Amino acid sequence: MKKLIFLLILIIFSSGCIEQKACTEEAKVCPDGSIVVRVPPDCEFEPCPSTSTIAETTIQTTTVEKISSKLLSWTKEEGTRVDGVSSCTMIKGNEYWMYYTGKDIELAISSDGLNFIKKGTVIDMKDVEGVDMVTNPSVFMTKDGKYRMIFEGSKMTENKNDRKLYSAISTDGLVWTVEGVRFQDEGDGKPGEIFTSVPDIIRLDDERLRMYYTRGATSAIAISDDDGMTWTKEKNLDLKRIAVDPDVVRLDDGTYKLFFTTFDSEWGKGEQYAMSASSTDGINFVIDEGKRVIPSLGYDSRSRCYQVARWEV
């Protein structure tokens, strides 16, 4: 326990002042280091800052420092899982179901997570009105036991690539029905914020859904309370550097680990690699030191690192 420091000062009242009870000017050092004094009329010490607030802040700081050491070391496994990119893998029964971007949105299934058998196209661009490409699927289970996929649909025009998020619904994960446009956030006018893409979705303890997505050079977070049918932007994902293609994992202790693609300098130029960040609330993240994954082959500005973490339904 910190030693209390007491200061005693003699107070002298000049004549003509209204006489009132004077408190001794003692000061007490609180557990958080702040100082409080005695106040009239009872001359009791002012209350110290809430111990619960102090404890919560200490826990959050300690927890971030603790989880920052998790999921830092990754070893690249030999071989290729599928000829595709931007995958979302869920565990269904005893199998790994991987939805990924191929010609359209494809499905491959594995019993061991390493050797996958292609099952074919599940979302064809011809099934989505007004787009010429479908990519970047993210799948989650709805509260009534169905599966909903949030994916990107894009339309190339002369001056703009219009990219927004759509949804599809399925009862078995194999046959999907497209529902329509779900969300679009074209950013805050910063350079490179030109589309809404690469969603990753987790379910919170209160049954709402949180979506992490990219807009070009930056990423952001949105929330849904109706199983993914409507989304409201929560905030920009501020990591103080280029952060795209976010992929989040909620750990067993309720904390979060975020993986993202970044560049050494400006978007699309220089070395490209994956980094990670840690959080106690899934909204405010602190970047972990070092690089998680560095591609072994040359990448140009049109390429990006594969998502490196698996999210389980």
DRENVO-993908 format. One line per field, with one value per residue: x, y, z of N, C-alpha, C in turn; residue in one letter. Coordinates in steps of 0.001 Angstrom, whole numbers, plus 500000, padded with zeros to 6 digits. Layout:
N
n_c1 <- (X,...)
n_c2 <- (Y,...)
n_c3 <- (Z,...)
ca_c1 <- (X,...)
ca_c2 <- (Y,...)
ca_c3 <- (Z,...)
c_c1 <- (X,...)
c_c2 <- (Y,...)
c_c3 <- (Z,...)
residuo <- (A,...)
This chain:
313
n_c1 <- (500857,500464,502232,500593,500581,500782,500007,500313,499035,498982,496188,495361,493002,492014,490880,487406,486504,484039,483401,484126,484134,487292,489041,491723,494516,495136,496537,495855,497260,495991,495284,495716,497580,496720,495813,493906,492001,490876,487487,484999,481555,482190,484794,485885,487922,488011,486497,488475,489347,487186,487661,486934,487059,489786,490720,489588,490874,493502,493281,492546,494836,496803,495771,495854,498613,499184,497772,499020,501141,500197,499491,501561,503666,504049,504055,504666,502874,503553,502733,499649,496407,493951,493305,492877,491765,491362,489850,487228,486825,484877,484059,482191,480399,482582,484213,486082,484895,485557,485041,485760,487393,487328,486823,484256,482442,483523,483375,485166,485879,487259,488652,490756,491774,493883,493955,491876,488732,487263,484028,482645,480976,479263,478151,477333,478329,476357,474074,473704,472344,473452,476241,479649,481420,481969,483198,485341,484067,482300,481160,478575,476690,473216,470846,468678,469668,470412,472602,474388,475862,478087,479236,481364,480217,480977,481122,482474,483101,483642,484901,484986,485187,482628,482058,480476,478824,477033,474438,473737,471628,471403,470305,471811,474458,475328,473538,472637,470802,470649,470284,470488,471728,473682,475415,477424,480311,482077,484162,485981,486762,489489,492635,492636,490466,488088,486219,484061,484901,486137,484914,484844,483402,482141,480315,478929,478746,476242,474668,474647,476145,479459,481252,484246,485912,487376,488342,489964,492697,492351,490614,487497,484792,481613,478261,475621,472274,470342,470900,472609,471283,470946,473353,475311,477746,480369,482967,486071,488833,491481,494746,497045,498515,498706,496108,494594,492221,491115,491129,489651,489972,488327,489437,489576,489411,487881,489131,490587,492168,493546,494271,495957,496636,499460,501646,505028,505269,503392,500010,499820,502426,505881,507223,505031,503047,501729,500407,499652,497227,496143,493325,490996,488326,487528,487305,489095,492395,495766,498772,500722,504183,506439,506359,503860,503377,505235,505128,506577,507023,507289,505112,502757,501118,498501,498085,497552,498208,497242,494410,495138,494119,491843,488353,485904,482617)
n_c2 <- (498800,502195,504775,507171,510641,513419,516775,519575,522691,525893,527894,531209,533560,536696,539754,540672,538788,536236,534020,530588,527005,525649,523368,521166,521338,518729,516223,513369,510530,508694,505252,505234,507162,509766,512872,513799,516106,517335,518411,520964,520442,518660,518049,515766,513521,513993,511663,509014,508321,505986,502712,500552,501529,502022,499422,498208,499579,498808,496047,495915,497030,495232,492895,493364,493517,490916,489305,490131,488541,486240,483983,484750,483486,481892,479148,478387,475993,473185,473013,473671,474735,475318,476472,479475,482558,484679,483354,481899,479913,477473,475243,472446,470035,467388,468434,470699,473498,475406,478488,480391,482741,482066,481402,482335,482519,479885,476499,474309,471233,469648,467001,467162,469728,470306,468935,469496,468996,470072,471458,472981,475865,478166,480692,482426,484993,485660,485297,487534,490587,493233,493144,492314,490673,488458,488123,487449,486038,485781,483766,482985,481524,481875,482970,481276,478919,478769,479542,482452,484368,487001,488866,490284,492224,493454,496062,497034,500190,502921,505011,504206,501594,499991,498752,496796,495302,492266,489842,486327,483471,480258,476904,474666,475196,474567,475078,478215,481286,484405,487480,490272,493734,494637,496451,499428,501367,503996,505284,508090,510046,510001,509453,506585,505321,503668,501662,498981,496112,492688,491381,490351,488470,488299,486860,488476,488462,489453,488622,490206,491043,491691,493327,493417,495248,496277,499311,500025,501660,501712,500355,499413,499178,497633,497174,494816,494144,492449,489913,490298,491543,494314,496925,499034,501463,501439,502538,503869,501706,502313,502052,503430,503055,501753,499484,496725,494244,492871,490321,488719,487127,485727,485019,482339,483515,485735,487937,489664,489019,490559,490230,491615,493003,494853,497520,498650,501346,503448,502610,499648,499682,498813,496462,493845,492475,490480,491641,491811,492667,493455,493279,494152,494659,494371,496561,498691,498540,497431,497450,494544,493780,493338,491222,489021,487219,486837,487076,484567,484809,487180,489981,492018,495258,494519,492270,490484,489528,486267,485593,484725,483547,481189,481171,479873,478475)
n_c3 <- (500000,499203,500859,502799,502344,504303,504620,506578,507060,508454,508697,508388,509148,508012,509614,509483,507683,507028,509576,509444,509541,509193,507187,507807,505741,504390,502323,500366,498850,496247,495181,492398,492050,491964,493694,496523,498589,501839,502241,502949,504148,506166,506246,505165,503218,499694,497449,496090,492636,490968,492036,490522,487960,487782,488089,485843,483748,484257,483890,481169,479939,480791,479684,476891,476569,477241,475328,473076,472633,471550,468838,467080,465761,462726,460478,457196,455395,453291,449795,447911,448739,447339,443991,444142,445739,448680,450892,452939,455652,457221,459916,459511,460877,460811,458910,456814,455309,452634,451267,448461,446203,442908,439619,439946,442945,444776,446165,448284,449936,452846,454806,456484,456488,454867,452401,449827,448188,445293,444977,443243,441715,443803,443979,441196,438970,437182,438586,440056,439809,437726,438083,437187,438347,441102,444375,447278,449693,452856,455394,457713,460442,460809,463344,463234,462307,459620,456801,456053,453522,453068,450450,447878,445177,441996,439538,436583,435256,432962,434330,436936,439375,440587,443625,445973,448889,448924,449789,450377,450980,452584,453282,453604,452994,450498,448334,447237,447595,446195,447898,447666,447706,450517,451856,451619,451740,450895,452006,453473,451759,451547,449859,447803,449020,447736,447416,448741,450364,450850,453306,456767,459325,462636,465413,468218,471882,472552,470500,468224,465026,463974,461461,459680,457238,454083,452345,450343,450749,453432,456355,458004,460465,460904,462215,462865,463799,462929,461943,459753,457653,457529,457920,460016,460023,462374,463080,461786,461216,462919,462615,462325,460040,456648,456226,455153,453911,456309,458834,461431,464614,467341,470511,472987,475494,475120,474033,471155,468020,465282,461878,459094,455817,454726,453592,453032,452372,450516,449479,447643,446764,447130,449594,450547,453129,455889,458980,462539,465125,468470,470734,473353,473098,470470,468862,469336,468551,469126,467475,466970,467431,464697,461666,460418,458212,455286,451860,449763,447115,444384,444453,442808,442562,442262,443682,446795,450205,451277,453404,456737,459018,460428,460721,462809,462565)
ca_c1 <- (500000,501259,502246,499838,501368,499940,500575,499575,499313,498222,495378,495128,491916,492123,489683,486379,485996,483011,484016,483584,485015,488342,489582,493178,494863,495843,496402,495997,497602,495111,495963,496111,498586,496113,495801,492640,492138,489667,486589,483896,481521,482587,486252,486275,488674,487291,486670,489445,488722,486590,488594,486540,487599,491218,490938,489240,491945,494669,493009,492598,496225,497513,495258,496406,500010,499211,497348,499892,502118,499523,499339,502577,504569,503345,504917,504000,502791,503888,501640,498579,495124,493091,493724,491961,492205,490378,489008,486561,486685,484130,484027,480817,480572,484003,484829,486410,484227,486236,484470,486881,487255,487948,486163,483224,482649,483587,483419,485969,485686,488392,488505,491930,492181,495028,493621,490511,488066,486410,482616,482089,480534,478067,477580,477759,478066,475108,472967,473652,472006,474213,477662,480393,482363,481630,484448,485548,482951,482400,479969,478288,475421,472183,470301,467704,470336,470768,473902,474332,477137,478287,480278,481511,479823,481585,480766,483466,482638,484756,485614,484894,484877,481600,482186,479677,478609,475746,474265,473013,471182,471396,469934,472765,475799,475622,472658,472513,469895,471124,469269,470583,472781,473597,476190,478476,480990,483137,485227,485874,487379,490942,493156,492609,489220,487317,485268,483765,485356,486792,484300,485061,482284,482079,479132,479253,478016,474861,474059,474849,477268,480394,481922,485470,485972,488364,487823,491074,493905,491981,489562,486525,483972,480162,477519,474275,471471,469284,471519,473350,470463,471298,474600,475602,479175,480740,484098,487230,489808,492632,495960,498169,499252,497858,495580,493539,491868,491164,490644,489670,489727,488028,490091,488750,489240,487052,489923,490563,493397,493248,495332,495675,497698,499982,502787,506048,505079,502040,499187,500110,503832,506817,507020,503692,503097,500644,500715,498539,496965,495418,492270,490125,486917,487241,487151,490346,493472,497154,499552,501787,505476,506915,505542,503371,503589,505840,505048,507881,507140,507059,503720,502618,500118,497172,498040,497523,498464,496059,494020,495939,493480,490590,487262,485029,481219)
ca_c2 <- (500000,503412,505561,508411,511844,514425,518117,520399,524102,526764,528838,532435,534361,538132,540306,541097,537642,535463,532893,529282,525909,525430,522005,521089,521091,517473,515615,511913,509940,507573,504109,505471,508208,511097,513441,514394,516886,517411,519467,521262,520927,517624,517919,514427,513497,513731,510248,508680,507795,504667,501587,499650,502114,501769,497995,497894,500084,497952,494755,496072,497212,493968,491892,493639,493102,489453,488662,490534,487484,485068,483846,485560,482668,481114,478367,478086,474571,472874,472754,474640,474180,475446,477517,480583,483541,485295,482260,481887,478492,477149,473827,471940,468645,467055,468844,472100,474012,476622,479297,481192,483387,481418,482060,483071,482081,478432,475758,473098,470595,468842,466302,467423,471127,470438,468391,469913,468533,471140,471114,473789,477243,478334,481978,482801,486424,485798,485262,488825,491612,494468,493012,491464,489862,488198,487749,487740,485597,485556,482977,482795,480863,482754,482511,480207,477726,478831,480136,483671,484768,488375,488809,491491,492263,494650,496413,497919,501230,503631,505871,503737,500204,500061,497534,496841,494001,491604,488662,485158,482634,478830,476021,473570,475626,474155,475800,479574,482218,485778,488325,491655,494586,494770,497532,500086,502481,504425,505961,509473,510937,509898,508776,505136,504785,503655,500555,498219,494794,491731,491361,489247,488673,487500,487100,488951,487824,489930,488063,491054,490689,492770,493088,494143,495305,497212,500312,500429,501808,501682,499416,499947,498207,497876,496322,494424,493502,491657,488760,490645,492122,495732,497196,500417,501646,501813,503457,503485,500886,503208,501361,504346,502645,501092,498227,496247,492829,492445,488994,488785,485903,485933,483968,481692,484389,486881,488984,489614,489149,491016,490103,492504,493198,496208,497804,499453,502776,503753,501472,499010,499816,498324,495116,493573,491397,490471,491979,491526,493633,492848,494136,493574,494919,494142,497848,499436,497567,497834,496628,493699,494021,492380,490778,487663,486417,487555,486221,484089,485165,488594,490398,493373,496046,493922,491080,490715,488328,485484,485680,483700,482941,480495,481500,478722,478691)
ca_c3 <- (500000,499143,502081,502697,502607,504939,504670,507522,506834,509334,507945,509151,508583,508284,510227,508544,506920,507710,510253,509080,509917,508208,507170,507696,504342,504236,501006,500372,497561,495924,494565,491005,492015,492039,495041,496949,499828,502669,501782,503862,505542,507122,506157,504744,501966,498457,497071,495045,491413,491141,491988,489436,486732,487806,487860,484457,482902,484468,483262,479720,479535,481011,478754,475568,476589,477309,474084,471976,472427,470991,467383,466417,464947,461709,459599,455927,455094,451908,448869,447678,449147,446162,443051,444349,446733,449571,451367,454242,455975,458425,460253,459455,461265,460912,457648,456568,454109,452217,450194,447979,444908,441755,438489,440679,444327,444708,447413,448358,451239,453277,456079,457316,456399,453972,451085,449539,446976,444765,444812,442176,441948,444637,443567,439845,438753,436426,439545,440750,438813,437637,438380,436270,439129,442504,445042,448702,450532,454294,455716,459129,460710,461348,464620,462994,461832,458202,456516,455239,452950,452630,449431,447068,443776,441407,438168,435992,434348,432335,435268,438315,439659,441630,444421,447196,449507,448731,450638,449875,452082,452278,454390,453722,452636,449123,447406,447751,446941,446360,448532,447234,448258,451962,452469,450850,452408,449988,452729,453925,450798,451555,448666,447825,449555,446487,447317,449947,449934,451745,454635,457701,460246,463859,466235,469550,472969,472570,469287,467058,464164,463657,460186,459373,455779,453558,451409,449481,451571,454848,456714,458949,461183,460881,463146,462426,464843,462311,461276,458547,456591,457465,458609,460369,460266,463741,463083,460986,461903,462937,463032,462077,458859,455671,456774,454259,453964,457711,459207,462890,465369,468751,471265,474005,476659,474750,473388,469698,467247,463934,460876,457972,454837,454724,452724,453686,452147,450099,449088,446369,446381,448121,450120,451047,454113,456868,460365,463448,466187,469582,471284,474375,472788,469057,468179,469478,468412,469258,466547,467512,466800,463715,460543,460619,457007,454169,450669,449285,445703,444104,444326,442283,443274,442138,444515,448232,451004,451622,454795,457391,460190,460145,461625,462910,462880)
c_c1 <- (500885,501135,501499,500722,500448,500696,499720,500006,498411,497502,495066,494046,492139,490815,488729,485842,484939,483653,483353,484604,486024,488859,491099,493524,495770,495596,496653,496304,496756,495882,496425,497135,498031,496030,494436,492864,490829,488809,485479,482611,482053,484082,486702,487091,487732,487497,487734,488695,488279,487620,488252,487068,489090,491505,490677,490346,493181,494493,493130,494039,497003,497090,495814,497863,500125,498863,498226,500946,501506,499455,500331,503448,503764,504365,504143,504049,503030,502621,500648,497251,494131,493704,492722,492512,491046,489373,488359,486272,485902,484200,482564,480878,482042,484773,485121,485755,484859,485508,485561,486564,488050,487451,485005,483472,482480,483589,484328,485870,486861,488076,489659,492415,493359,494700,492138,490015,487105,484990,481936,481647,479279,477384,478178,477432,476776,473887,472770,473457,472950,475684,478332,481482,481821,482858,484303,484374,483298,481091,479809,476937,474441,471603,469264,468331,470648,472173,473695,475752,477092,479450,480298,480998,480347,481163,481786,482781,483861,485583,485672,484611,483922,481580,481435,479442,477179,475622,473539,472695,471143,470969,470965,474205,476204,474834,472337,471540,470358,469991,469321,471704,472576,474290,477182,479006,482176,484184,484946,486588,488889,491421,493128,491350,488179,486314,485006,484011,485899,486182,484768,484137,482395,480782,479564,478415,476549,474091,474119,476040,478155,481158,483136,485623,486982,487726,488895,492335,493609,490879,488665,485701,482510,479479,476139,473545,470316,469847,472088,472542,470711,472525,474746,477086,479412,481851,485134,488164,491144,493849,497215,499061,498259,497421,494397,493329,491896,490555,490773,489336,489418,488574,489183,488497,488449,487813,489994,491967,493007,494472,494965,496890,498165,501176,503788,505795,503637,501340,499597,501561,504734,506492,505637,503749,501904,501176,499517,498409,496087,494417,491500,488653,486556,487090,488455,491509,494844,497987,500622,503093,505782,505909,505120,503703,504168,505777,506443,508106,506884,505578,503698,501460,498720,497001,497916,497790,497162,495709,494632,495261,492160,489553,486283,483610,480832)
c_c2 <- (501240,504196,506860,509578,512910,515747,518966,521850,524930,527801,530024,533238,535819,538638,540787,539973,536931,534237,531598,528216,525668,524006,522077,520700,519875,516937,514119,511427,508695,506437,504342,506583,509617,511555,514049,515101,516827,518591,519682,520598,519927,517369,516484,514530,513302,512264,510085,508247,506359,503560,500621,500157,501858,500318,497628,498359,499207,496617,494849,496196,495906,492929,492106,493209,491580,488818,489064,489478,486228,485139,484720,484755,481767,480400,478009,476579,474343,472697,473885,473998,474169,476498,478663,481504,483915,484282,482563,480427,478312,475642,473407,470437,468369,467484,470339,472509,475351,477265,480260,481798,482618,482144,482911,482788,480570,477835,474545,472564,469683,468161,466596,468868,471368,470006,468634,469341,469628,470638,471970,475169,477276,479679,482332,484273,486647,485774,486593,489924,492806,494363,492166,490670,489684,487603,487854,487333,485544,484919,482866,482099,481857,482162,481415,478990,477684,479413,481386,484015,486249,488347,490101,491267,493542,494810,497412,498912,501969,504402,505323,502248,500192,498737,497696,495429,493531,490458,487559,484276,481176,478038,474933,473946,475273,474960,477165,480397,483639,486653,489778,492404,494752,496033,498106,501273,502869,505278,507410,510447,510903,509189,507260,504525,504786,502525,499951,496755,493969,491756,490165,489498,487745,487815,487449,488244,488239,489537,488994,490551,491913,492379,493998,494103,496355,498134,500774,500481,501711,500653,500038,498809,498618,496852,496013,493764,492700,490540,489090,491236,493620,495964,498687,500535,502081,502849,502992,502630,501621,502491,502174,503892,502029,499749,497789,494754,492278,491059,488876,487420,486288,484739,483449,482588,485650,488037,488722,489725,489467,490827,490986,492582,494652,496305,498646,500952,503060,502503,500956,499079,499327,496923,494989,492383,491508,490825,491614,492630,492962,493833,493394,493737,494702,495409,498634,498453,498223,496897,495837,494001,492937,492029,489341,486764,487311,486645,485835,484410,486647,488886,491793,494055,495457,492707,491465,489409,487576,485735,484496,483040,482294,480885,480341,479149,477720)
c_c3 <- (500000,500445,501865,503098,503178,505013,505591,507345,507749,508500,508852,508443,508946,508865,509173,507714,507728,508315,509818,509460,508819,508330,507129,506270,504224,502841,501103,498960,497342,495264,493137,490876,492069,493494,495321,498275,500605,502203,502805,503355,506559,507145,505888,503462,500776,498065,495992,493783,491625,491026,490881,488104,486630,487470,486414,483513,483010,483779,481756,479238,479656,479989,477357,475500,476566,475977,472910,471687,471803,469469,466614,465460,464007,460825,458344,455666,453603,451075,448771,448029,447988,445239,443133,445419,447644,450093,452711,454557,457265,458658,460338,459707,461512,459669,457636,455245,453763,451044,449743,446614,443873,440524,439006,442163,444364,446119,447263,449787,451545,454604,457029,457284,455483,452542,450806,448212,446518,444544,443759,442623,442810,444375,442214,439634,437985,437339,440255,439724,438894,437981,437305,436992,440535,443180,446551,449608,452020,454745,457226,459268,461320,462628,464446,462309,460349,458055,455662,454787,452600,451644,448628,445655,443161,439951,437640,435060,433823,433350,436693,438360,440842,442395,445735,447708,449332,449738,449887,451073,451642,453506,454624,453405,451221,448098,448012,446923,447234,446885,448070,447911,449761,452485,451474,451638,451542,450673,453023,453003,450772,450294,448825,448398,448440,446397,448691,449629,451101,453155,455460,458885,461447,464596,467656,470611,473009,471304,468078,466254,463972,462402,460056,457852,455345,452527,450428,450299,453058,455074,457782,459541,461088,461772,462570,463588,464267,461436,459899,457415,456431,458341,458866,460682,461702,463746,462079,461840,461846,463501,462736,460927,457871,456240,455923,454467,455393,457916,460716,463494,466808,469527,472384,475211,476343,474142,471889,469114,465806,463048,459688,457054,454877,453781,453489,453536,451765,449582,447707,445937,447516,448587,450749,452000,455051,458241,461231,464483,467235,470177,472373,474033,471315,468245,468183,469536,468595,468390,467291,466772,465760,462638,460786,459430,455924,452946,450169,447823,445523,443916,443700,442995,443169,443041,445973,448957,451236,453079,455531,458567,459799,461190,461642,463217,464006)
residuo <- (M,K,K,L,I,F,L,L,I,L,I,I,F,S,S,G,C,I,E,Q,K,A,C,T,E,E,A,K,V,C,P,D,G,S,I,V,V,R,V,P,P,D,C,E,F,E,P,C,P,S,T,S,T,I,A,E,T,T,I,Q,T,T,T,V,E,K,I,S,S,K,L,L,S,W,T,K,E,E,G,T,R,V,D,G,V,S,S,C,T,M,I,K,G,N,E,Y,W,M,Y,Y,T,G,K,D,I,E,L,A,I,S,S,D,G,L,N,F,I,K,K,G,T,V,I,D,M,K,D,V,E,G,V,D,M,V,T,N,P,S,V,F,M,T,K,D,G,K,Y,R,M,I,F,E,G,S,K,M,T,E,N,K,N,D,R,K,L,Y,S,A,I,S,T,D,G,L,V,W,T,V,E,G,V,R,F,Q,D,E,G,D,G,K,P,G,E,I,F,T,S,V,P,D,I,I,R,L,D,D,E,R,L,R,M,Y,Y,T,R,G,A,T,S,A,I,A,I,S,D,D,D,G,M,T,W,T,K,E,K,N,L,D,L,K,R,I,A,V,D,P,D,V,V,R,L,D,D,G,T,Y,K,L,F,F,T,T,F,D,S,E,W,G,K,G,E,Q,Y,A,M,S,A,S,S,T,D,G,I,N,F,V,I,D,E,G,K,R,V,I,P,S,L,G,Y,D,S,R,S,R,C,Y,Q,V,A,R,W,E,V)
